């Protein structure tokens, strides 16, 4: 059985990472990834010696974004779009984290709760707010993939230990240089920095960015993220109308080829391009989401697996994808309509509680009476006690009568009640 990874946020303090960009870039450049492809390094942001926000005018874009983040943290926005993309320059992105340093509560929420991307190339900050449709569809698709991985693990002893190291998990912030990404779902692998496979659900707002997003995963990780899957569905906003039920599939993979000079070059190839799995009128189409075991394994593991095992098929027929989407849409529709037609009775039966407080009070009185009796007895014994006289060198202690008892002071047994 595959072990679920916890909801891991792999990103360190972003402000520190940005300020230390040049040393980090040099270290990354000197350490190629196991796939042999160096991760793409973006242009270095300004050094930390640049003017701080206290000595320059604060950006209005950053101020607006901070106000939005505060509102989202407080739960004040209920109809936030699932893909909120806004312009934020590189220097403004640095300022954002400098100002977040002044609000530890908001900073912790952004780092550990908010799902966001920052595209260093296009200079856009993207807030992800998944819907119920989005989350339930992801869960169903992932369950089908996991079921097949479990089946292979139970029937193929050669790859059983390897498959057990596959660790699926949601809300994993993928650190791609200075372009953090929060994919909808990942299939990671034990003791690896990047997940081999990522899964994205896209709507109309996100559709135009999906190709760049997949390319960023593969390219910016140096080919360590080998496969990106995109399921494109129609998102109907509240009080909106669905124009079409068409849904499509996209698959990107890391690959290599020879250029005109005969040199091997790496690339991100779109192997499945907008292939419909549900028609515009909602009917399922013919086809499969076709993956192999190799899609779930990092590059350095592949040489340890035989070609036959690497090519073990893991597929989801399009009619299953359509069924999963229909069920998720039905659940989303119920959520939008609100409560069901069931009307609860206006009069509720009185709930009977166990008289715990009364029992506790009775027990306390009993213990108090016992303690007071013990104290009275100890006090009576103490009345017979007289401290011994101080004996000097010239004096001898007087013998104690055999029948005389010396009372020893006793510590009160009364319990401390605070």
C-alpha positions, 0 to 999 in steps of 0.5 A: 500500500502506498503511504500518503505523504503529509501536506508538505510545504517544501519552500523555506523562508522566501524572503531569505531565499530571495536575498541569498539568490546569488550564492544559491544560484552559484551552488545550483550551477555547480551541482547538476541534477541526476538527470544531467540537466542543470535547472534553469536559473532566473536573472538574479534579483537585486542584492540585499544591499538595495534600499529597504522598504523603510527608505523607499516608497512602498508599492501600491501593488504590494499594499493591495496584495497584502490587504487581499491576503489579510482578507483571505486569511480572515475568510472574508472572500467567498467568491475568489476566482480559482486562478487569480493572476496579477502583475507583480514586478520582481522588486515588488515580490521582494518587497512583499516578503520584506513587508510580510516579515513585519507580520509573522501571523500573515507570513506563516499563513502565506508560507503554510496555508496559501497556495500560490505561484510566482512566475519570475519570467512573466512577473505575475503572482497567482493565487490558487483557490480550488473549488469543490469540483476541483478537489473532488475530481483530483481525489477521484483521479488520484484514487484510480492511479493509486489503485493501479500502482497498488495492484502492480506492487502486489503482483510484481515483486521486482518493483514492490519496494520501489513502488512503496517509495512513491509518495502522493500528496496535495499542496506541495510547494515545488521550489523551482529556483525563484519560481515557487509553484503549488501544483494541484497534486504531486506524486513524489518519491522518497528522499527526492527533492522534486516530484517526478509527476505533477497533476493540474486541473485547469479552467478557462482562467488557467487554460492559457497558462497551462502550457507555460506552467507545465514547461516550467515544471519540467524545464526549471527542475532540470528534467527531474519533474518528468511528467505533467498532466493537465485536465482542462474542464469548464468552470462555471462561476456562481450564477453563471451558465455552462456554455459547453461540457467539453473536457480535454487532456494534456500530457507533457514529458521531459525528452531529448533530441539532436539539434542541427549540429548533432548535439543532444538537447533537452526539451519539454514535449507536449505529447498529448495536445488538448485531446477531448475526453468528454464532448461538448454535449457531455458524452464520453469519448474513446481513449485513455489517459495512458501512463507508465510506471516510469512516469512515477519514478525519478530519473536516477531510479529508472536505470535500476528498473528493467525496461519491461517494468518501466513500461508497465501501463497505468491507464484511466479510460476516458469513460472513467474520467467522464464519470469522475467529472460528472460526480464531482460536478453533481457534488459542486451543484449540491454545494451551490444550492445549499441545504437539501429540502429536508426540514428538521422538526422545530421542537427538539428533544431535551438532551440529557447530560450525565451529572458529572459536576454534581458527582464531582462535588459530592466526591470533593465533599467526602475527601474534604471531610476525611482530610479535616478528620485527619487534621484534627487527629494530628492536631490532638497528637501535636498538643502532647509534644514539647520540644526537647531541651538543649543539652549542654556539655555539662548536662546529661539528657533526662531519661524518657519514661518508657510509657511516655510517647513523643508525638512527631509533627505530621504534615497536613494531608489536605490536597491543594485545590487551586 
